[in-house]
Amino acid sequence: MDFRLTEEQELLLESLREIMARDCTEEYMKECNELGQYPTRFVKALMENGFGMLGVPEEYDGTPVDTMTMMLVAEEITKNGGPHFVFGQALSIADMLEFGSEEQKTDTMREVQAGNVAFVLGFTEPQAGSDSSAIATTFTRKNGKVYINGHKTFMSNALRAPYMLCLARNSEEVNDADKRNAFTMWWVPMNVPGVKVEKLKKIGWHMMDTCEVYLENVELEEKDLVGVEGKGFIQAMINFEVERLYIAAAVMGMAECAFEDAARYANQRVQFGKTIGSQQLIQEKLTYMKLKIENMKNMVYKCAWEIDNGISVQVSSALAKLYCAQASCEVIDDALQIMGGIGYTTDCRISRLWVDSRVHRIGGGTDEVMVHVAGRAILKQFK
């Protein structure tokens, strides 16, 4: 495996750094975070310079690139202090481009091309987090219409997205023994009667809303079905492995951002007559932080290479997500410790990275689920 960047990748990342230096300054990020505002200016700049459509098929006016390039861009954004959720539309819309009707694809791409969030993923429910098979939201057919009833939670961008890709089970098959074949995807406009959205308060991720969504007799048409009825669960899983890797790449960039800030500070901060970087305990922290980052890079880049070469990543994507989510929290926490009191203030971006990084051990597959996915697959290899 050769992880040297191509000339095209080097130019792409250099262009991204120039955009971020102009439209994603730390002052702007601090302002957005404190006000709970979506970083619209930065997202618009990414769209205007082609990053918003990176990885999207040419037939939808996108720019196809390999998985490695997508991960490099995700890493670069967070490494320079940007939020992870401004990039990766190509991954989030994969389900719709694969299974959506022409009308649904048009709805999706109209929003994406405008730099907007096209839809929210309506999977998680109060009683159905890691256990997606416990989803209780139902759909019922009556008088030629379809009615959705249920309660979704932890819906990112529900206040901004015009649609929800909603996973629901047939109300007549609530006790279906084959849970994987019990669910269907529906395309739900967020502005129709019966949809109620309530914002949740969080310790981090202040630039992006996360909400409860209540669905009460939401009326749909048969044309709002996405893909094949009864195959919603399988359809939802089609892109999980790449999405896990994307999270791993993003948190790796966050760790690099914190590490570099801490290393610079260690060279500047003077205590007891010399820089704290000259103290062996600080050097030890930085050494192990760097080691963890190198491990993260090796795992993320290797997994991306495997995907691009058609190799199964069932185990490696779960391991990358698990290790990077944990190791990034450790690196950022050590960076905050090196920064001392200033690191615990909102004037220092490490405090934002610290609270924002923790959720990645939950979202996109918890640590425990990643252990289950990888462990089960490893055991099968040695039967």
C-alpha positions as CSV (number, residue, x, y, z in Angstrom):
1,M,0.0,0.0,0.0
2,D,1.3,3.4,-1.0
3,F,-0.3,6.3,1.0
4,R,1.6,9.0,-0.7
5,L,-0.8,11.7,-2.0
6,T,-1.2,12.2,-5.7
7,E,-0.6,15.6,-7.2
8,E,-4.4,16.0,-7.6
9,Q,-5.0,15.3,-3.9
10,E,-2.2,17.7,-2.8
11,L,-3.8,20.5,-4.9
12,L,-7.2,19.7,-3.6
13,L,-6.1,19.9,0.0
14,E,-4.2,23.0,-0.6
15,S,-7.3,24.6,-2.1
16,L,-9.3,23.5,0.9
17,R,-6.8,25.0,3.3
18,E,-7.0,28.4,1.5
19,I,-10.8,28.3,1.7
20,M,-10.7,27.5,5.4
21,A,-8.2,30.3,6.1
22,R,-10.7,32.7,4.6
23,D,-14.1,31.3,5.4
24,C,-13.6,29.0,8.4
25,T,-11.5,31.1,10.8
26,E,-11.4,30.2,14.5
27,E,-13.2,33.5,15.2
28,Y,-16.1,32.4,13.0
29,M,-16.2,28.9,14.4
30,K,-16.3,30.4,18.0
31,E,-19.1,32.7,17.0
32,C,-21.2,30.0,15.4
33,N,-20.6,27.7,18.4
34,E,-21.6,30.3,21.0
35,L,-24.7,31.4,19.1
36,G,-25.7,27.8,18.1
37,Q,-25.6,28.8,14.4
38,Y,-25.0,26.5,11.4
39,P,-21.7,27.6,9.7
40,T,-23.6,28.7,6.5
41,R,-20.7,30.9,5.2
42,F,-18.3,28.0,5.3
43,V,-20.7,25.6,3.7
44,K,-21.4,28.1,1.0
45,A,-17.7,28.5,0.3
46,L,-17.3,24.7,0.1
47,M,-20.2,24.5,-2.4
48,E,-18.9,27.3,-4.5
49,N,-15.5,25.6,-4.8
50,G,-16.8,22.2,-5.7
51,F,-16.3,20.4,-2.3
52,G,-20.0,20.1,-1.6
53,M,-20.4,17.8,-4.7
54,L,-17.3,15.8,-4.2
55,G,-18.0,12.1,-4.4
56,V,-21.4,12.6,-6.1
57,P,-21.8,10.9,-9.4
58,E,-21.3,12.9,-12.6
59,E,-24.9,12.3,-13.7
60,Y,-25.9,14.5,-10.8
61,D,-23.3,17.2,-11.6
62,G,-20.9,15.9,-9.0
63,T,-17.2,15.1,-9.0
64,P,-16.5,11.4,-8.5
65,V,-13.5,10.6,-6.3
66,D,-12.2,7.6,-4.6
67,T,-12.8,6.8,-0.9
68,M,-9.2,7.8,0.1
69,T,-9.8,11.3,-1.3
70,M,-13.1,11.6,0.6
71,M,-11.4,10.7,3.8
72,L,-8.4,13.0,3.2
73,V,-10.9,15.9,2.8
74,A,-12.9,14.9,5.9
75,E,-9.6,14.8,7.9
76,E,-8.4,18.1,6.6
77,I,-11.6,20.0,7.5
78,T,-11.5,18.9,11.2
79,K,-7.7,19.2,11.4
80,N,-8.1,22.8,10.6
81,G,-10.8,23.4,13.2
82,G,-13.9,22.9,11.0
83,P,-17.0,20.9,12.0
84,H,-17.2,17.4,10.5
85,F,-20.8,17.7,9.4
86,V,-20.2,20.3,6.7
87,F,-18.8,17.6,4.4
88,G,-19.8,14.1,3.3
89,Q,-23.1,14.8,1.5
90,A,-22.1,12.1,-1.0
91,L,-22.2,9.5,1.8
92,S,-25.4,10.7,3.4
93,I,-27.4,10.8,0.1
94,A,-26.2,7.4,-1.1
95,D,-29.4,5.7,0.0
96,M,-31.5,8.1,-2.0
97,L,-29.4,7.8,-5.1
98,E,-29.5,4.0,-4.8
99,F,-33.1,3.4,-3.9
100,G,-35.1,6.7,-4.4
101,S,-37.6,7.3,-7.2
102,E,-36.7,9.9,-9.8
103,E,-38.9,12.5,-8.0
104,Q,-37.2,11.7,-4.7
105,K,-33.7,12.0,-6.3
106,T,-34.7,15.3,-7.7
107,D,-35.9,16.5,-4.3
108,T,-32.6,15.4,-2.8
109,M,-30.2,16.8,-5.4
110,R,-32.1,20.2,-5.5
111,E,-31.2,20.7,-1.8
112,V,-27.7,19.3,-2.0
113,Q,-26.8,21.4,-5.0
114,A,-28.0,24.5,-3.1
115,G,-25.7,23.6,-0.2
116,N,-28.5,22.5,2.0
117,V,-29.1,19.4,4.2
118,A,-31.5,17.4,2.0
119,F,-32.9,15.1,4.6
120,V,-32.7,13.8,8.2
121,L,-32.2,10.1,8.8
122,G,-35.3,8.9,10.8
123,F,-33.9,5.8,12.3
124,T,-33.2,6.3,16.0
125,E,-36.1,6.2,18.6
126,P,-36.2,6.4,22.4
127,Q,-36.3,2.6,22.7
128,A,-34.4,1.9,19.5
129,G,-30.8,3.2,19.5
130,S,-28.2,0.5,18.8
131,D,-31.0,-2.0,18.4
132,S,-32.6,-0.7,15.2
133,S,-34.8,-3.8,15.1
134,A,-36.8,-2.3,18.1
135,I,-38.1,0.6,15.9
136,A,-41.8,1.1,16.8
137,T,-42.8,3.7,14.3
138,T,-45.5,2.3,12.1
139,F,-47.2,2.9,8.7
140,T,-50.8,2.0,8.0
141,R,-52.6,2.0,4.7
142,K,-56.2,3.4,4.7
143,N,-58.4,4.8,1.9
144,G,-55.6,4.8,-0.6
145,K,-53.2,6.8,1.7
146,V,-50.3,5.9,4.0
147,Y,-50.2,7.1,7.6
148,I,-47.0,7.3,9.7
149,N,-47.1,7.3,13.5
150,G,-44.1,7.3,15.8
151,H,-41.4,9.1,17.7
152,K,-37.9,9.7,16.4
153,T,-35.1,11.1,18.5
154,F,-31.5,12.4,18.1
155,M,-32.4,13.6,14.6
156,S,-29.5,15.8,13.4
157,N,-30.6,18.8,11.3
158,A,-34.3,18.2,11.8
159,L,-34.9,21.9,12.0
160,R,-33.1,22.5,8.7
161,A,-33.9,19.5,6.6
162,P,-37.0,19.6,4.3
163,Y,-37.4,15.8,4.3
164,M,-37.0,12.8,6.6
165,L,-35.9,9.3,5.4
166,C,-38.1,7.5,7.8
167,L,-37.8,3.9,8.8
168,A,-41.1,2.4,9.9
169,R,-42.7,-1.1,10.3
170,N,-46.0,-2.2,8.9
171,S,-48.6,-1.8,11.6
172,E,-50.1,-5.2,10.6
173,E,-46.8,-6.9,11.1
174,V,-45.7,-5.6,14.5
175,N,-44.8,-9.1,15.8
176,D,-43.0,-10.1,12.6
177,A,-40.4,-12.7,13.7
178,D,-38.1,-11.7,10.8
179,K,-37.2,-8.2,12.1
180,R,-34.8,-7.4,9.3
181,N,-37.7,-7.7,6.7
182,A,-40.2,-5.8,8.8
183,F,-39.2,-2.3,7.9
184,T,-39.9,0.1,5.0
185,M,-38.3,3.5,4.1
186,W,-40.6,6.4,3.5
187,W,-39.9,9.9,2.2
188,V,-41.6,12.3,4.6
189,P,-41.8,16.1,4.0
190,M,-41.0,17.8,7.3
191,N,-43.6,20.6,6.7
192,V,-46.7,18.4,6.5
193,P,-49.4,18.2,9.2
194,G,-48.6,15.8,12.0
195,V,-44.9,16.4,12.1
196,K,-43.7,18.1,15.3
197,V,-40.1,19.0,16.0
198,E,-38.6,19.8,19.4
199,K,-34.9,20.8,19.8
200,L,-32.7,19.0,22.3
201,K,-30.1,20.7,24.4
202,K,-26.6,19.1,24.2
203,I,-23.2,19.6,25.8
204,G,-21.6,19.8,22.4
205,W,-22.3,20.0,18.7
206,H,-23.9,23.5,19.2
207,M,-23.6,24.4,15.5
208,M,-26.0,21.7,14.5
209,D,-29.5,21.1,15.8
210,T,-30.5,17.7,17.2
211,C,-34.1,17.1,17.8
212,E,-37.0,14.9,18.8
213,V,-39.5,14.4,16.0
214,Y,-43.1,13.3,16.6
215,L,-45.1,11.8,13.8
216,E,-48.9,11.8,14.3
217,N,-51.1,10.5,11.5
218,V,-48.7,11.9,8.9
219,E,-50.4,11.4,5.6
220,L,-48.3,10.1,2.6
221,E,-48.9,8.8,-0.8
222,E,-47.7,5.4,-2.1
223,K,-45.2,7.2,-4.3
224,D,-43.4,8.2,-1.1
225,L,-42.2,4.7,-0.5
226,V,-38.4,4.5,-0.9
227,G,-36.9,1.4,-2.5
228,V,-38.6,-2.0,-1.8
229,E,-41.2,-2.5,0.8
230,G,-40.0,-4.6,3.7
231,K,-36.3,-4.0,2.7
232,G,-35.8,-0.8,4.6
233,F,-33.4,-2.2,7.2
234,I,-31.2,-3.8,4.5
235,Q,-31.2,-0.6,2.4
236,A,-30.2,1.4,5.5
237,M,-27.2,-0.8,6.0
238,I,-25.8,-0.4,2.5
239,N,-23.4,2.5,3.4
240,F,-22.8,1.9,7.1
241,E,-19.1,0.8,6.6
242,V,-18.1,3.8,4.7
243,E,-19.9,6.1,7.1
244,R,-18.1,4.5,10.0
245,L,-14.8,5.2,8.2
246,Y,-15.9,8.8,7.6
247,I,-16.4,9.3,11.3
248,A,-13.0,7.8,12.0
249,A,-11.3,10.2,9.6
250,A,-13.2,13.2,11.0
251,V,-12.3,12.4,14.7
252,M,-8.7,11.7,13.6
253,G,-8.6,15.3,12.2
254,M,-10.0,16.6,15.4
255,A,-7.2,14.9,17.4
256,E,-4.6,16.3,15.0
257,C,-6.0,19.8,15.5
258,A,-5.8,19.5,19.3
259,F,-2.4,17.9,19.2
260,E,-0.9,20.6,17.1
261,D,-2.4,23.4,19.3
262,A,-1.0,21.7,22.4
263,A,2.4,21.1,20.9
264,R,2.7,24.8,19.9
265,Y,1.5,25.9,23.4
266,A,4.1,23.6,25.1
267,N,6.8,25.5,23.2
268,Q,5.5,28.9,24.3
269,R,4.2,28.4,27.9
270,V,6.9,29.1,30.5
271,Q,6.7,27.8,34.1
272,F,9.4,27.5,36.6
273,G,11.7,29.4,34.3
274,K,11.4,27.2,31.2
275,T,8.9,26.0,28.7
276,I,6.6,23.3,29.8
277,G,7.6,21.4,26.6
278,S,11.0,20.8,28.2
279,Q,9.4,18.8,31.0
280,Q,9.5,15.1,30.4
281,L,5.9,14.5,31.5
282,I,4.7,16.9,28.8
283,Q,7.0,15.2,26.3
284,E,5.6,11.9,27.3
285,K,2.1,13.1,26.7
286,L,2.9,14.5,23.3
287,T,4.8,11.3,22.3
288,Y,1.8,9.1,23.0
289,M,-0.6,11.5,21.5
290,K,1.5,11.4,18.3
291,L,1.6,7.6,18.5
292,K,-2.2,7.3,18.7
293,I,-2.6,9.7,15.7
294,E,-0.2,7.6,13.7
295,N,-2.2,4.5,14.5
296,M,-5.4,6.3,13.5
297,K,-3.9,7.3,10.2
298,N,-2.7,3.8,9.4
299,M,-6.2,2.3,10.2
300,V,-8.2,5.0,8.3
301,Y,-5.9,5.0,5.2
302,K,-5.7,1.2,5.1
303,C,-9.4,0.8,5.3
304,A,-10.0,3.5,2.6
305,W,-7.5,1.7,0.4
306,E,-9.3,-1.6,1.0
307,I,-12.6,-0.1,0.0
308,D,-11.1,1.4,-3.2
309,N,-9.7,-2.0,-4.1
310,G,-12.9,-4.0,-3.5
311,I,-11.7,-5.7,-0.3
312,S,-14.2,-6.4,2.5
313,V,-14.0,-3.9,5.4
314,Q,-16.5,-5.4,7.7
315,V,-13.9,-5.8,10.4
316,S,-11.5,-3.0,9.5
317,S,-14.2,-0.3,9.3
318,A,-15.5,-1.3,12.7
319,L,-12.0,-1.4,14.2
320,A,-11.2,2.0,12.7
321,K,-14.4,3.5,14.1
322,L,-13.9,2.0,17.5
323,Y,-10.2,2.8,17.9
324,C,-10.3,6.3,16.4
325,A,-13.4,7.4,18.4
326,Q,-11.7,6.3,21.6
327,A,-8.1,7.4,20.8
328,S,-9.2,10.9,19.6
329,C,-11.0,11.5,22.9
330,E,-7.8,10.5,24.7
331,V,-5.6,12.8,22.5
332,I,-7.9,15.8,22.9
333,D,-8.1,15.3,26.7
334,D,-4.3,15.2,26.9
335,A,-4.2,18.3,24.8
336,L,-6.6,20.1,27.2
337,Q,-4.4,18.9,30.1
338,I,-1.3,20.4,28.5
339,M,-3.1,23.7,27.8
340,G,-4.2,23.8,31.5
341,G,-6.8,26.3,32.6
342,I,-6.9,28.1,29.3
343,G,-7.8,24.9,27.6
344,Y,-11.0,24.7,29.7
345,T,-12.2,28.1,28.5
346,T,-14.3,28.7,25.5
347,D,-11.6,31.1,24.2
348,C,-9.6,27.9,23.4
349,R,-10.9,25.7,20.6
350,I,-9.7,22.6,22.4
351,S,-12.6,22.9,24.8
352,R,-15.0,22.8,21.8
353,L,-13.1,19.7,20.3
354,W,-13.3,18.1,23.8
355,V,-17.1,18.2,24.1
356,D,-17.7,17.6,20.4
357,S,-15.5,14.5,20.1
358,R,-17.2,12.5,22.8
359,V,-20.4,11.8,20.9
360,H,-18.6,9.9,18.2
361,R,-18.2,7.0,20.6
362,I,-22.0,6.8,20.5
363,G,-23.2,8.0,17.1
364,G,-22.6,6.0,14.0
365,G,-22.4,2.8,16.0
366,T,-21.4,2.8,19.7
367,D,-18.1,1.4,20.9
368,E,-20.0,-1.7,22.2
369,V,-21.7,-2.3,18.8
370,M,-18.4,-1.9,17.0
371,V,-16.9,-4.6,19.3
372,H,-19.8,-6.8,18.6
373,V,-19.6,-6.3,14.8
374,A,-15.8,-6.9,14.7
375,G,-15.7,-9.7,17.3
376,R,-18.5,-11.7,15.6
377,A,-16.8,-11.4,12.2
378,I,-13.4,-12.3,13.6
379,L,-14.7,-15.5,15.2
380,K,-16.3,-16.5,11.9
381,Q,-12.9,-16.2,10.2
382,F,-11.5,-18.9,12.5
383,K,-14.3,-21.5,12.4
